[in-house]
Each structure stands twice: as structure tokens, then as C-alpha cells.
Amino acid sequence: MTSPTPATAATRQDPRPWGLLFVLAGNMLIDALEVSVLVVAAPSIGADLGLAPAVLQWTISGFAIGFGGLLLFGARMVALLGCRRVYLAALLAFTAASLVAAVATDPALLTATRLVKGFCAALTAPTGLAIISTAFREGRARDRAVSVYTLFGAAGFTAGLLLSGLLTAVSWRWTLAFPAPVVLVLFLFARRLLPPDEPDAADPHRGEREGVGGRKPTAESAPVTTVARRYDLAGAAALAGSLLTLVYGISLMAEHGWRDARPLTALALGTTLIAVFVMVERRAPRPLMDTGLAAHGPLIRSALGAAALNGSYIGLLFVLTLHLQTVLGRSPLETALALLPASVPLAVTALFSGGLVRRFGAARLIAAGAVPPFAGQLLLLRDDASMRYLSVVLPALLLVAAGFVLAFAALNMQAVSGLPATRRGMAGGIYQTGVQTGAALMAALVAALLQMNRAAAGASAADVVSGYRPALLLIAAVGAGGLVVGVSGLADRHRKPGSCDG
């Protein structure tokens, strides 16, 4: 073990590290609840601003695009500029975006604030655990700090639903405004508690002196050590642009139909940008994504499985929120309480999930965890004109919860299994990019199907529920895909029963 720094050596006596943990965990909570805080508020936003589902979904997918599309770029910014300065700047930008969103009346401006907040999360997400690893001595203190940090993240989705229900009862704008003062307080504490950056970590010319990745310059690397090349702006723009354009194309389909040239052009452009991103990363001297990781089976299966699990869940919540409020007449708070059974079990069991993975193995839990959500999705597809809560919706939510309890930690751990420590950071970024991509695309697709098949004004409840069917079929198809991916991981005969390997 390396000798602890002065900060880590004094952890037990000095309360500052625990104050720092409060800041990091608090921000993790805010980032996590931002994913769910607008789910319950969405119908109220749509009614107030006159937004169709395909436009309304941008309030959800916008954050996921900013987060997932720029996560790898955010990690690069942190590496080049330093944790402290990037973290503080992200907190201030998040505060400003929250305030602008609270007064926005233009859907485009509201979407822009969600993209900005997602990018801020992409900047702070790679730094939390890194700061904890330096502020706490290896061993019990660090394990306890990581547990607190993880618990706050797991509880964030549940907290977002509850806050959304409470605040939307007053005004949906409060769901957008309330993070501002909280994050501002975190910023003030962070200024005092965040450790200073290493001098060379914030040196913009370090790469020019040492070469890409800290190596001495070579004949091949010397010409490409400009700031733009080191940040890989081309790769970042291609990745974020592809996701943004794909979601835009899907939303255009809801308005103009599947055969119209406008959505088809947008989808073609989005697909092209994916190819551009791959080409740029293969040629970049210091790419945002190591394309060689595409051959690492556990990572790819984890990313696909998590994208299916998270995407189908977000799509399902979008449908159920509209159903509970528009058909069953539930208030925003009642809707939030009705959706809690799907998220509370994960928050409660988060601290014990690592033990499950060590005992049963990641692949087994992932395969088992894909079964209950798919069963719940099939339950919602059964012929029930009213889609009643107690007999249909609640059992489906509990089945989804069972899937997250079994598979959530296993997917995270399998994503980086079998990789050296130097590659786990990038692998984790790729995995989280997949998670957020699934959320963004599914929110857009489900909203488009709901808009294209919605019943006319004054239609009966049965007709309204019938309009959900295409969206529910898509959700079930994605759930089935996740099940196939999960089962495919069992084919690795070399995995030990207690291993996390995929």
C-alpha cells in the first residue's frame, strides 16, 4: 500500500473529508433525481405549454443526451483541467440552468437547459469516486464513504419521484427550480472542501511537453498535441450529435409520419455520425473511447443489457404517468406514490447488492434479473380495457423492481470485470453512455408511438388504453432483447460461480 497523503492520514481525526463526502453525495443525489424528477411533472408541463408527447419527451431525453452523449468528453475535461475547477464550474452551470428552466416558456429553451444539466452531470460524475479515493484512507473509511455515495445515488431516483409529486402539486416550475439553491449551497461548501488540483493536472500545455497520455513525444504524436486534438472535440461532437439527431428524427416521425423525408434525413444523419465517431476514434492519438473495448464481451453485454433495462423502464414510466393522471385521475403526488414500488426496493437493497454478486456471479444475476421486468411488460399487454392499478400496474412495477434489485449492481460490476485498472475508467464511461442512450432513445420512441396512436378528444378510457398498445409492445420487445443479452452471458463456461466476470 502506498503511503497516505496528509489528507488521507488525518481522515479519522479531521471532519473535513466527511464534509466533502456530504458535498459529493449530495451532488450525486441531485444528478440521480434529475433523471426522474420530470417524469411525474411531464403531463402538467405538456398541459400548461400545449406540448404533444413527442415534444414533451425532450424534458426527459434532453438530460440523458447531455449526460450520456458527453460523458466521455466530460471525463477528458476533468483529466486535462483538473477535478476541482471542473467540478465547481459544473455546479455553477447547473444552478444557472435550473433557474433558466424554471422560467422558460419556449420548449427549445427548456430542452437546452436539460442538455446543459446533463452535461454538468457528465462533468461531475467521473470525479466523485476519484475524489473519495484520495480523500479517504484505503480500508474501512473509504469503503464506508463509497457506501454512502452509492446509497445517495440509488436513492436519487426515488427522491426525484417524491419531490416531483410534491412540487408539481404547487407548480411544475418548482420541479425545475428547486435544485438551484441546493446546488448553490453545495458549491459554497465545495469551494472550501474540495482538494486543490495537482499543478500539472490543470496545465493545458502538459500534453504538448509530455506527449499524448503523459508519454514523451514521438515523431507520430508530436504533430497532434494541439488542445483540440487532446480534447478530441471531433469525437465528442460526433457522439453527442448522433444521439441528438436520432432523437430529433424520431420526434419528427411523430409529427410527419414514418415515410416523410424530414425524419428519414435526420435518422440517416444520426446514423452517419455514429460511423464518423467510430472512424474518428480509431484514428485519434488519444481517443475518448478505446474502440478495442468493443471486443470485450462483458462490457458490451453489460452496456446492452443496462440500456434495455433502463430504456424500457423510462419508457414504461412515461406511459404509466400519462395513464395514471389522464385516465385514472391521479394527482401528481398520488402518481409519484403509485410509481414508488418500482424504485424503493433498489434504494433499500443497494448496500447489499455487492454481496449478491460475489455469491451468485454477475452473469447469473443479470440473466435472472431480465426475467421479471419482461414478465411485467407482458402483464401490461394483456387485454384489460382499464389497466387498473392494483391488478395490473402495481404487479408490473414490482416485477420491474425485482429486475433492478437482481441486475443493477451486477451489470455495473460485469462491465469492468477482467480489465486492468487503467482501462476500467473508460469502460465505466462507455457503460454509462449506453445506459443513458437507452433512456434517451426509448423516451423518444415511446412518446412518438403514443402521439401517433393517441385517441381523439373525448374518447373512452378503453380507447385511450388501446392507444398505448404499440408503445407497450415496443417496451416489451426491448425487454425481450435484454433477456436475450442476459442469457447469452451464461454461455461463458469459464466463469467461476462467485466471479464478477462476464
C-alpha positions in Angstrom: 0.0 0.0 0.0 1.3 3.4 -0.8 1.9 5.9 2.0 -1.3 8.0 2.6 -1.3 11.7 1.8 -1.7 14.2 4.7 -5.4 14.4 3.8 -6.0 10.7 4.0 -3.8 10.2 7.1 -6.0 12.6 9.0 -9.3 11.2 7.9 -10.2 9.8 11.3 -9.4 13.0 13.2 -10.3 15.6 10.6 -14.1 16.1 9.9 -13.3 17.8 6.6 -13.3 14.6 4.5 -16.8 13.8 5.8 -17.9 17.3 4.9 -16.5 16.7 1.4 -18.4 13.4 1.3 -21.6 15.3 2.1 -21.0 17.6 -0.9 -20.2 14.7 -3.3 -23.1 12.6 -2.1 -25.4 15.5 -2.2 -24.5 16.3 -5.8 -24.8 12.6 -6.7 -28.3 12.7 -5.3 -29.2 15.7 -7.4 -27.8 14.1 -10.5 -29.8 10.9 -9.9 -33.1 12.6 -9.1 -32.8 14.8 -12.3 -33.5 11.6 -14.2 -36.9 11.1 -12.6 -37.9 14.5 -11.3 -39.7 15.4 -14.5 -41.4 12.1 -15.1 -44.4 12.9 -12.8 -44.4 16.6 -13.9 -44.5 15.8 -17.6 -48.3 15.8 -18.0 -48.6 19.1 -16.2 -45.8 20.6 -18.4 -47.5 19.4 -21.5 -50.9 20.7 -20.5 -49.5 24.1 -19.5 -47.3 24.7 -22.5 -49.5 22.8 -25.0 -46.9 20.2 -25.9 -47.5 16.9 -27.7 -45.9 13.8 -26.2 -43.1 13.8 -28.9 -42.1 17.3 -27.8 -42.7 16.7 -24.1 -40.3 13.8 -24.1 -37.4 16.2 -24.7 -37.6 17.2 -21.0 -36.6 13.6 -20.2 -34.4 12.7 -23.1 -32.6 16.0 -23.1 -30.9 15.3 -19.8 -30.0 11.8 -20.9 -28.5 13.1 -24.2 -26.4 15.7 -22.4 -25.3 13.1 -19.8 -24.7 10.1 -22.0 -23.6 11.9 -25.2 -20.9 14.0 -23.4 -19.9 11.7 -20.5 -16.7 10.5 -22.2 -15.9 14.1 -23.1 -16.6 15.2 -19.6 -14.1 12.7 -18.2 -11.5 14.0 -20.7 -12.1 17.6 -19.5 -11.7 16.6 -15.9 -8.4 14.8 -16.7 -7.0 17.8 -18.5 -8.4 20.7 -16.5 -8.4 19.1 -13.0 -11.2 17.9 -10.8 -11.7 21.0 -8.6 -12.1 23.6 -11.3 -14.3 21.5 -13.5 -16.5 20.4 -10.5 -17.0 23.9 -9.3 -17.8 25.2 -12.8 -20.3 22.4 -13.4 -22.1 23.2 -10.1 -22.5 26.9 -11.1 -23.7 26.0 -14.6 -26.2 23.5 -13.2 -27.5 26.2 -10.9 -27.9 28.7 -13.7 -29.6 26.1 -16.0 -32.1 25.3 -13.2 -33.1 28.9 -12.8 -33.5 29.5 -16.6 -35.5 26.3 -16.9 -37.9 27.4 -14.2 -39.0 30.5 -16.2 -38.7 29.0 -19.7 -41.8 29.1 -21.9 -40.2 28.1 -25.1 -39.8 24.3 -25.5 -36.5 24.7 -27.2 -35.1 26.7 -24.3 -36.4 24.2 -21.8 -34.7 21.4 -23.8 -31.5 23.4 -23.9 -31.4 23.7 -20.1 -31.9 19.9 -19.8 -29.0 19.3 -22.2 -26.8 21.7 -20.1 -27.7 20.0 -16.9 -27.0 16.6 -18.4 -23.6 17.8 -19.5 -22.9 19.2 -16.0 -23.7 15.7 -14.6 -21.3 14.3 -17.2 -18.6 16.6 -15.7 -19.2 15.7 -12.1 -20.0 12.0 -12.4 -16.4 11.0 -13.3 -14.9 12.9 -10.3 -16.9 11.8 -7.2 -15.4 8.4 -6.7 -11.9 9.7 -7.8 -12.0 12.4 -5.1 -13.2 9.9 -2.5 -10.3 7.6 -3.3 -7.8 10.4 -2.5 -9.6 11.9 0.5 -10.2 8.7 2.4 -7.6 6.1 3.6 -7.9 2.8 1.8 -9.8 0.4 4.0 -12.8 0.8 6.2 -13.1 4.6 6.0 -13.0 4.5 2.2 -15.5 1.6 2.0 -17.9 3.5 4.2 -17.6 6.6 2.1 -18.2 4.7 -1.1 -21.2 3.0 0.5 -22.7 6.4 1.5 -22.0 7.8 -2.0 -23.6 4.7 -3.6 -26.7 4.9 -1.3 -27.3 8.5 -2.2 -27.1 7.7 -5.9 -29.5 4.7 -5.6 -32.0 6.8 -3.5 -31.9 9.7 -6.0 -34.5 8.2 -8.4 -36.9 7.6 -5.6 -36.3 11.1 -4.2 -37.0 12.6 -7.6 -40.4 10.9 -7.9 -41.4 12.1 -4.5 -40.2 15.7 -5.0 -41.8 15.8 -8.4 -45.1 14.8 -6.9 -44.9 17.3 -4.1 -43.7 20.2 -6.1 -45.9 19.7 -9.1 -48.9 20.0 -6.9 -47.9 23.6 -6.4 -46.4 24.3 -9.8 -44.3 22.1 -12.2 -41.8 25.0 -12.4 -40.7 24.3 -8.9 -39.5 20.9 -10.0 -37.1 22.7 -12.3 -36.1 25.5 -9.8 -35.6 23.6 -6.6 -32.1 22.2 -7.4 -30.7 25.8 -7.8 -30.4 26.8 -4.1 -29.4 23.2 -3.1 -26.6 23.1 -5.6 -25.5 26.6 -4.8 -25.1 25.6 -1.1 -23.1 22.6 -2.3 -20.9 24.9 -4.4 -20.1 27.1 -1.4 -19.1 24.1 0.7 -17.2 22.6 -2.2 -15.1 25.7 -2.6 -13.8 25.2 1.0 -13.6 21.4 1.0 -12.5 20.2 -2.5 -8.8 19.4 -2.5 -6.6 21.5 -4.9 -5.7 20.1 -8.2 -2.3 18.8 -8.9 -0.3 21.6 -10.6 0.3 19.5 -13.8 -3.4 18.3 -13.9 -4.6 21.7 -14.8 -1.7 22.6 -17.1 -3.1 23.0 -20.6 0.3 22.5 -22.1 1.2 19.4 -20.2 0.3 17.2 -23.2 2.5 19.3 -25.5 5.5 18.8 -23.3 5.0 15.2 -22.4 3.1 13.9 -25.4 -0.3 12.3 -25.5 -1.2 10.4 -22.4 1.9 11.6 -20.5 4.3 9.9 -22.8 7.3 11.6 -24.3 6.6 13.0 -27.8 7.4 10.8 -30.7 7.5 11.6 -34.4 3.9 10.4 -34.8 2.5 12.1 -31.7 4.2 15.4 -31.8 2.1 17.0 -34.7 -1.2 16.1 -33.0 -0.7 17.6 -29.5 -2.9 20.7 -30.0 -5.6 21.4 -27.5 -8.4 20.5 -29.9 -6.7 17.1 -30.6 -6.2 16.3 -26.9 -9.8 17.1 -26.1 -11.0 15.1 -29.1 -13.6 17.7 -29.9 -14.4 16.0 -33.2 -15.3 12.7 -31.4 -17.3 14.5 -28.7 -19.3 16.4 -31.3 -19.9 13.3 -33.4 -21.1 11.2 -30.5 -23.4 13.8 -28.9 -24.6 15.0 -32.4 -25.6 11.4 -33.4 -27.7 10.9 -30.3 -29.3 14.4 -30.6 -30.1 13.9 -34.3 -31.5 10.4 -33.8 -33.9 11.6 -31.1 -34.8 14.6 -33.2 -35.6 12.3 -36.2 -37.8 10.1 -34.0 -39.7 13.2 -32.8 -40.2 14.3 -36.4 -41.7 10.9 -37.2 -44.5 11.5 -34.7 -45.4 14.7 -36.4 -44.9 13.9 -40.1 -45.1 10.1 -40.3 -42.6 7.3 -40.8 -42.2 7.9 -44.6 -41.6 11.7 -44.6 -38.3 12.8 -45.9 -37.5 15.1 -42.9 -37.4 12.4 -40.2 -35.7 9.9 -42.5 -33.0 12.5 -43.3 -32.4 13.2 -39.6 -32.2 9.5 -38.8 -29.8 9.0 -41.7 -27.6 11.8 -40.5 -27.6 10.4 -36.9 -26.5 7.0 -38.2 -23.8 8.6 -40.3 -22.5 10.5 -37.3 -22.2 7.2 -35.4 -19.9 5.9 -38.2 -18.0 9.2 -38.1 -17.5 8.8 -34.4 -16.1 5.3 -34.8 -13.8 6.5 -37.6 -12.5 9.5 -35.6 -11.8 7.4 -32.5 -9.9 4.8 -34.5 -7.6 7.5 -35.9 -7.3 9.8 -32.8 -4.0 9.6 -31.0 -5.8 9.8 -27.6 -9.5 8.8 -28.3 -12.4 9.4 -26.0 -13.3 5.7 -26.5 -10.9 2.9 -26.9 -12.5 1.0 -29.8 -10.6 -2.1 -28.7 -13.0 -2.4 -25.8 -15.8 -3.2 -28.3 -14.3 -6.7 -28.3 -14.6 -7.1 -24.5 -17.7 -9.2 -24.2 -18.6 -8.5 -20.6 -18.6 -4.7 -21.2 -20.7 -4.9 -24.4 -23.2 -7.3 -22.8 -23.5 -5.1 -19.8 -24.0 -1.9 -21.8 -26.7 -3.5 -24.0 -28.4 -5.2 -21.0 -28.4 -2.0 -19.0 -29.6 0.1 -22.0 -32.5 -2.3 -22.4 -33.3 -2.4 -18.7 -33.1 1.4 -18.2 -34.6 2.3 -21.5 -37.7 0.0 -21.1 -38.1 1.4 -17.5 -38.1 5.0 -18.6 -40.5 4.3 -21.5 -42.8 2.4 -19.1 -42.8 5.3 -16.6 -43.7 7.7 -19.4 -46.7 5.6 -20.4 -47.8 4.9 -16.8 -47.5 8.6 -15.7 -49.8 9.7 -18.5 -52.2 6.8 -17.7 -52.4 7.4 -14.0 -53.0 11.2 -14.4 -55.2 11.3 -17.5 -57.2 8.1 -17.3 -57.2 7.2 -13.6 -57.3 10.8 -12.5 -54.5 10.6 -10.0 -52.9 13.8 -8.7 -49.1 14.3 -9.3 -48.4 13.3 -5.7 -50.6 10.2 -6.0 -48.9 9.4 -9.2 -45.5 9.6 -7.6 -46.6 7.4 -4.7 -48.1 4.9 -7.2 -44.7 4.6 -9.0 -42.6 4.2 -5.9 -42.8 0.4 -5.8 -40.6 0.2 -8.8 -37.7 2.3 -7.3 -37.8 1.9 -3.5 -36.6 -1.8 -3.4 -33.4 -0.9 -5.2 -32.7 2.0 -2.8 -33.3 -0.2 0.2 -31.1 -3.1 -1.1 -28.3 -1.0 -2.7 -25.8 -1.6 0.1 -26.2 -5.4 -0.1 -26.2 -5.9 -3.8 -22.4 -6.3 -4.0 -22.7 -9.4 -1.7 -25.2 -10.9 -4.0 -22.9 -10.5 -7.0 -20.0 -12.1 -5.1 -22.2 -15.0 -4.1 -24.0 -15.8 -7.3 -21.9 -14.2 -10.0 -22.8 -11.3 -12.2 -23.9 -13.2 -15.3 -26.4 -15.3 -13.4 -28.0 -12.3 -11.7 -28.2 -10.4 -14.9 -29.9 -13.2 -16.7 -32.3 -13.7 -13.7 -32.9 -10.0 -13.4 -34.0 -9.7 -17.0 -36.9 -12.1 -16.5 -39.2 -10.2 -14.0 -39.3 -6.9 -16.0 -40.2 -8.7 -19.2 -43.0 -10.6 -17.3 -44.3 -7.2 -16.0 -44.3 -5.8 -19.5 -46.2 -8.8 -20.8 -48.7 -8.3 -18.0 -49.4 -4.8 -19.1 -50.1 -6.0 -22.6 -52.9 -8.3 -21.5 -56.4 -7.4 -22.6 -57.5 -5.1 -19.8 -59.5 -2.1 -21.0 -59.0 -0.1 -17.9 -55.4 -1.1 -17.0 -56.3 -1.0 -13.3 -53.6 -0.1 -10.8 -53.9 -2.9 -8.2 -54.4 -5.8 -10.6 -52.1 -4.7 -13.4 -49.9 -1.7 -12.9 -48.7 -2.5 -9.3 -47.7 -6.1 -10.1 -45.8 -4.9 -13.2 -43.9 -2.2 -11.2 -43.0 -4.8 -8.5 -41.6 -7.1 -11.2 -39.6 -4.3 -12.7 -38.2 -3.5 -9.2 -37.2 -7.2 -8.8 -35.2 -6.9 -12.0 -33.3 -3.9 -10.8 -32.5 -5.4 -7.4 -31.1 -8.5 -9.1 -29.3 -7.0 -12.1 -28.4 -3.3 -11.4 -25.1 -3.9 -9.4 -24.3 -7.0 -11.4 -24.4 -5.0 -14.7 -22.1 -2.3 -13.3 -19.6 -4.8 -11.9 -19.6 -7.0 -15.0 -18.9 -4.0 -17.2 -15.4 -3.6 -15.9 -14.6 -7.2 -15.0 -11.5 -8.7 -16.4 -10.0 -5.3 -17.3 -6.8 -3.8 -15.9 -7.3 -0.8 -13.6 -6.0 1.6 -16.3 -8.9 0.7 -18.6 -11.8 0.4 -16.1 -12.4 4.2 -16.1 -13.1 4.3 -19.8 -15.0 1.1 -19.7 -17.3 2.6 -17.0 -17.8 5.6 -19.1 -18.8 3.5 -22.1 -21.2 1.5 -19.9 -22.9 4.7 -18.6 -23.1 6.1 -22.1 -25.0 3.0 -23.1 -27.4 3.4 -20.1 -28.2 7.0 -20.9 -28.5 6.3 -24.6 -31.1 3.6 -23.9 -33.1 6.1 -21.8 -32.9 8.9 -24.5 -33.9 6.7 -27.5 -36.7 4.9 -25.6 -38.2 8.1 -24.3 -38.4 9.4 -27.8 -39.7 6.2 -29.4 -42.4 5.7 -26.8 -43.5 9.3 -27.0 -43.7 9.1 -30.8 -45.8 6.0 -30.6 -48.1 7.5 -28.0 -48.6 10.6 -30.1 -49.2 8.6 -33.4 -51.8 6.3 -31.8 -53.5 8.6 -29.2 -57.2 8.5 -29.1 -59.3 11.5 -30.2 -60.5 14.0 -27.7 -63.5 12.7 -25.7 -62.6 9.0 -26.4 -63.4 6.4 -23.8 -60.9 5.1 -21.3 -60.7 1.8 -23.3 -59.9 3.7 -26.5 -57.1 5.7 -24.7 -55.6 2.5 -23.3 -55.8 0.9 -26.7 -53.6 3.7 -28.0 -50.9 2.6 -25.5 -50.5 -0.8 -27.1 -47.9 0.0 -29.8 -45.7 1.7 -27.2 -46.1 -1.2 -24.7 -45.2 -3.6 -27.5 -42.0 -1.7 -28.1 -41.2 -1.7 -24.4 -41.8 -5.5 -24.2 -39.6 -6.1 -27.3 -36.8 -4.2 -25.7 -37.3 -6.1 -22.5 -37.1 -9.4 -24.6 -33.8 -8.1 -26.1 -32.4 -7.5 -22.7 -33.4 -11.0 -21.7 -31.6 -12.5 -24.7 -28.5 -10.5 -23.9 -28.6 -11.6 -20.3 -29.0 -15.3 -21.2 -26.1 -15.0 -23.7 -23.8 -14.2 -20.8 -24.4 -17.6 -19.3 -22.6 -19.2 -22.3 -19.2 -18.4 -20.8 -18.3 -21.8 -19.3 -15.1 -20.4 -17.8 -16.8 -18.2 -15.3 -16.4 -19.2 -11.6 -19.6 -19.3 -9.5 -18.6 -16.4 -7.4 -16.9 -14.3 -10.1 -18.0 -11.0 -11.4 -16.6 -11.8 -14.8 -19.0 -11.8 -17.7 
